[in-house]
Amino acid sequence: MDWISVLFTIGFIMIVVGFILSFIATLTIVFKGLRSRRAKAPGWGGLIMVGPIPIIFGTSKETVKIIVILSILLMILALIVILILGWLK
């Protein structure tokens, strides 16, 4: 196998894992909300990466803090992948 097919396979697997994790997170939030007796709604938020710029939105400060931390980790991971691919050339 050449590097292009390996990178394609890794990228495809990462996309599938991302969808699965999003689905599991959604189910967890829904079931947690159903079990809760309080009227407090669960926090929601999202992250859209446009190149290196994150666009973050959320319903509570805690949700936004978690998403900010995750976006920083995502940018660090992207930087590591770019550096590794640069060294492989």
C-alpha positions in Angstrom: 0.0 0.0 0.0 1.2 3.5 -0.8 1.0 6.5 1.6 -2.1 8.0 -0.2 -4.3 5.0 0.4 -3.1 4.7 4.1 -3.9 8.4 4.7 -7.2 8.0 3.0 -8.1 5.0 5.2 -7.0 6.8 8.4 -9.1 9.9 7.4 -12.1 7.8 6.6 -11.8 6.0 9.9 -11.5 9.3 11.8 -14.7 10.6 10.1 -16.7 7.4 11.0 -15.4 7.5 14.6 -16.4 11.2 14.8 -20.0 10.4 13.7 -20.2 7.5 16.1 -18.9 9.7 19.0 -21.4 12.4 18.1 -24.3 9.9 18.0 -23.2 8.5 21.4 -22.9 11.9 22.9 -26.3 12.9 21.7 -27.9 9.8 23.1 -26.1 10.3 26.4 -27.4 13.9 26.7 -30.9 12.9 25.8 -31.1 9.9 28.3 -29.5 12.0 31.0 -32.1 14.7 30.4 -34.9 12.1 30.6 -33.6 10.7 33.9 -33.2 14.1 35.5 -36.1 15.2 37.6 -35.1 18.8 37.4 -36.4 21.2 34.8 -32.9 22.3 33.9 -32.1 21.6 30.2 -28.8 20.1 29.3 -26.2 22.4 27.8 -25.7 22.4 24.1 -22.9 23.7 22.0 -20.9 23.3 18.8 -17.7 23.9 17.1 -17.1 24.8 13.4 -13.5 24.8 12.2 -13.0 27.1 9.2 -9.3 26.3 8.5 -7.4 27.3 11.6 -10.2 29.5 13.0 -12.7 28.0 15.4 -16.3 29.2 15.5 -17.7 28.3 18.9 -21.3 28.5 20.2 -23.1 27.2 23.2 -25.9 27.6 25.7 -23.9 27.9 28.9 -20.5 29.0 30.0 -19.5 25.4 31.0 -20.4 24.1 27.6 -18.4 26.8 25.8 -15.3 26.2 28.1 -15.3 22.5 27.2 -15.6 23.3 23.5 -12.8 25.8 23.7 -10.5 23.2 25.3 -11.6 20.7 22.6 -10.9 23.2 19.8 -7.4 23.9 21.2 -6.7 20.1 21.3 -8.0 19.8 17.7 -5.8 22.6 16.5 -2.7 21.0 18.2 -3.6 17.6 16.7 -3.9 19.2 13.2 -0.5 20.9 13.7 1.1 17.6 14.7 -0.4 15.8 11.6 0.8 18.6 9.3 4.3 18.5 10.8 4.5 14.7 10.5 3.4 14.8 6.9 6.0 17.5 6.2 8.7 15.3 7.6 7.6 12.3 5.5 8.3 14.1 2.2 
